[in-house]
């Protein structure tokens, strides 16, 4: 990353965000900063090759825009290119207080109204893995918009929890596969299942995974590369947790790059790191969508060192919704993940306007009777849909990043 010419401008957080957080405060004292303990070499300092202002070669039309959509507890990220669009995951929170279906479709409708040139077409719908907070709205998207290509991890059978109940995300992915079979299109929707053993050392890319090229609007050709998928061997030690069978994808646009790891947990991250020891540049990115909604088991120090991201975005719901199956009950984002993200040696490089946010110490979704949260001051470039609303990053082809937040 040090060899790139990158910089960052940070959109101001609207006043309502700070007001909302202050309203949840338990006392008058400001939140303490996030505490991390560092060993080893001195922290990184500003690099000489980082421009301090927008470079002269920044071209407004040569940019991809990453929309980390506020759909509550879940993931849905729209990648907007000059010549097309990609949607990674369609999940979200659905309860008496919030409907992620409506939130996602409203965002997509507004997007296509602005980008009428795309004719309500998604060049790729990518579902990282079959959990309902990642694929809840997949059928709604297929019904409402034109989709040219679909990629997932290929799982097409029920998955049962330890208590015997069927996972609704597995059922939803099976229903998506059935929809594709029952709704032939002209031209047909291309489909690909990504397995880890099918991914070569340099990553996997083809016209289904990477369907967008340059066009009259911009000559820059985006590149999408799958790095991981379903594991079919050594399941006795690897396990069948769908999180660890997430499709991992890298996205490049000129000198800007992003990594999406789905819900890949520690054993999956370990295998991913081992796979790319010979090609570490494939993990080295500017923007990291934080794995598993900021869970403690999906971000680790060696992964952060390989990525060396400038910015991280957590897709999760707000602390305020105190009902089951929410970020509040899961304890997201967790203090362990935040410590890695904010670490002075291997954490995200860039800074943001400081905010005070609720950080999970312990969730209450298993046997715990009550979740535990504490407020912390965040000044690294760590964003979260639960704190900031929808987060939009404009990643210019020359590497310059602009960040805007919707605010809560």
DAPE-V934117 format. One line per field, one symbol per residue. ss: DSSP state (a for helix, b for strand, c for the rest). Layout:
ss=???
//
This chain:
ss=ccccccbbbbccccaaaaaaaaacccccccccbcccccccccccccccccccccccccccccbbbbbbccccccccbbbbbccbbbbbcccccbbccbbaaaaaaaaaaaaaaacaaaccbbcbbbcccccaaaaccaaaaaaacbbcbbbbcccccccbcccccbcaaaaaaaaaaaaaaacccccccbbbbcbaaacccccbccccccccccbccbccccbbbbbbcbccccaaaacccaaaaccbbbbbbccbbbbbcccccaaaaaaaaaaccccaaaccccbbbcaaaaccccccaaaaaaacccbbbbccccccccccccaaaacccbaaaaaaacccccccccbbbbbbbbbbbbcccccccccbbbbbbbbbcbbbaaaaccbbbbbbcccbbbbbbccc
//
